[in-house]
Amino acid sequence: MLIHNIGELAVVPPGPLRGAAMRSVTSMADAAVAIEDGRIAWFGPRRDLPQRDWGPALDAEGGTVIPGLIDCHTHIPFVGSRSHEFVRRIAGETYLSIMQSGGGIRVTTEAVRRATQEQLVAESLPRLGRMLASGVTTCECKSGYGLTPQDELKQLRAIRDLGGGQPIELIPTFLGAHALPAEFEGRADAFIDCISDETLLKTIAGDRLARFCDVFCDRGAFDVAQARRVLERGLRHGLRPKLHADELAQIGATRLAAELGAVSADHLEHVDDGGMAALAAAGTVAVVLPGTSFFLGIPHADARRMIAAGLAVALATDCNPGSSMIESLPLIMNIACCQLRLLPGEALAACTANAAAAIGEAHRLGAIAPGFDADLVVLDVLGIAEWMYTPGRSRVRTVIKRGRVVWP
């Protein structure tokens, strides 16, 4: 395929883009992109296009072309609604107090346990379809609502089924240590042993049901010692560590992420200077989730401070039924620009090159570079600044995954 008549090509270099390098996204006017075998074969000014038969041509109609967006932190698949908790929060209750009163994750856990694998797939497919229409071509998906070995496997198998049923590439993560289920109340260590059991981890790794192992390490969830046990056991089975860190309090989660060489540390609303320095030294990607702060009405993570500290910052939706019922990654980018003061190019880098690094795929995804997967989005705007300037409007004209038009 040849994409031509591109008004502006947003040239995102391969990630991770750390600190000031997040401003290295450049624009190229009147450009073209040639695709061969599902990968980018050439890009540049249209006048320099090598003369040969590139196959079918796609007219960008003067619009902007970007790399496919990567949502590197979601809790898909899930079922059920927690809109009643949304109303309770508006009335003044906090997310933590609702969780401590028996609400929160446990409500979704009950729904997921009752659901069949087929129901999880059926309820998640339309959600992924809407994400595709917003320009997402790759999405990380976590388990973590089953909280028993069999129900966690059910979620992971649903992710596998979803991956074969629609165009978005899904990256599975095992998040068994997401919350303490009611039947283990007061026995957190026993639950940790149950959910990181050798047989369970061997099944997950052997059946390739997950690539990463994640833990919610925070006040009201699991402490550093418990998180370490799960992540080290996962590592022994080839599951690379990720961490929900410093969302509700600073308890040392970011330092643990750095120590274990985690691919990413996510949330980071309460990260301190020492935690940022540790993440930077370890090369761990800082995944910021502004939709969660927006949804819960809490202070945002200080992304500008993280960039100044030399971190590679990524953005994601954290799509989940409790704290960020947001499916739109472009909306997250708008929030990041308006509230976190990221420049449009930084926000794009955070959802492409750095998001690719947060799922261990920076060598093939998230950039405009020869040999990279031809995951591309054609927008109906004259530049990414115009896109960020118009939140709430669908600006996606065409979505391409591995060189094939997959939307519309």
Secondary structure, DSSP 8 states (H G I E B T S, - for coil): -EEEEEEEEEE--SS---GGGGG--EEEEEEEEEEETTEEEEEEEGGG---S---SEEE-TT-EEEE-EEE--B--S--S--HHHHHHHHTT--HHHHHHTT-THHHHHHHHHHS-HHHHHHHHHHHHHHHHHTTEEEEEEE--SS-SHHHHHHHHHHHHHHHTTSSSEEEEEEEEESS--GGGTT-HHHHHHHHT-HHHHHHHHHTT--SEEEEEESTTSB-HHHHHHHHHHHHHTT-EEEEEESSS--SSHHHHHHHTT-SEEEE-TT--HHHHHHHHHHT-EEEE-HHHHHHHT-----HHHHHHTT--EEE---BBTTTB----HHHHHHHHHHHH---HHHHHHHTTHHHHHHTT-TTTSSS--TTSB--EEEESSSSHHHHHTSTTS--EEEEEETTEEEE-
